[in-house]
Amino acid sequence: MGTNVAEMVRGEREMEEVVASRYRAFRATSPDRAVDIIPTDPVEADRFDSMRAHGVIRGAEGGFYLDEDALERVRKNRKGWLFGSAGVAAVVGVIAGVLVGRRQR
């Protein structure tokens, strides 16, 4: 299961980078440089929508632009969530191991 979650996160990150790189290629990283590009690929469109929902892709006159600061915040939050979840899983595993060990005595 852990591998599947890691693969999903890696896939999301890769598609996120595809979307971000499109905006970087057009130098659309500020409201005054917004461009009207919207992905047509369903997977890329899903990541675009998610990035918009998180404030990474923002609308402006003329289209959309990439907010690099917001992208960095989202990535830091994601890392914190992943490491926090791993820590919680480890603690639950230790507690379960202790409880199972006590029952076997």
N, C-alpha and C positions, 0 to 999 in steps of 0.2 A: 504494500500500500504506500509506503514512504516513497518508493521509486516513482509511482504514478503521480503523486503530488509534486514531487521534484520536477518530473517531466512536464507536467501541466504549467508549473510556474515558469520553467525555462521557455516553454512554447509561448506563453503570454508575454514574457520579457522580449523574446525575439520578434514577435509580431508588433509589440509596442515600439521596438527600435525601427522596424520597417516603416511604420507610420511616422515616427519622429524624423527619420532620415529624409522622408519626402519633403517635409516642411523645411528642414535644414537645407536641402538642395536648392530650394527656392528662396532661401534666406528669410523665410517667413517666421521670424522669432520675435516679432513685436507687432502691435496693432497697426502701425503705419505700413507694415510690409505684408499684411494679410493677403492670402491667395485663395482662390476658389477651387480647391481640389478636394474632392470627396471620393473615398475609395469605393470601388464597385465590387471587389472581391468580398464575399460574405464574411469570411474570417477577419479580414482586414477591416471591414466595415464595423464588425462587432467590437474590435479593439479601438477603433476610432470613436465609437459611441461611448465606450467605457472611459476613454481618455477625456472626452468632452464632459462626461458626468463628474469626473474628478478634477475638472478645471485645468487640465494639461493642454488640451486643445481648446482655444477660446475663439469666440466669434467676434468679428470686428467689421467695420465697413469694408467691403471688398472681399470678404470671405472669412478664413480662419487662419490662426497662427499658433505656433507652438510656444508655450510658456515653459522655458527651460527650468526656472526655479520651481514651478509646480511639479514638473516631472521629477526633479531631484527629491522633493518632499514626499511624493507618492512612493518612490523607490525606497527611501529611508523608512517610511512607515511600513512598507511591505516586509522589509528585512526584519524590523522589530517584531512584527506580528509572527513571522515564520520562526524566528529564534525564540520568541516567547512561547509559542505553541510547542516547540520542541522541548523546551524546559519543562513545561507543564506535563507533557507526555512522559518525560523521564521521571519526574517526581511521582506521578501516578503509578508508573511501572515499579518504582522502588517500594512504594507503599503496598502495592498488590503483592509484590514478592515477599515482603515482611509478613503480611497477613496470611498468605498461603503457607509460608514456612512455619508459622505458629500453629496453624491448623493440623499440620502433618506431625507434630510432636506428640 
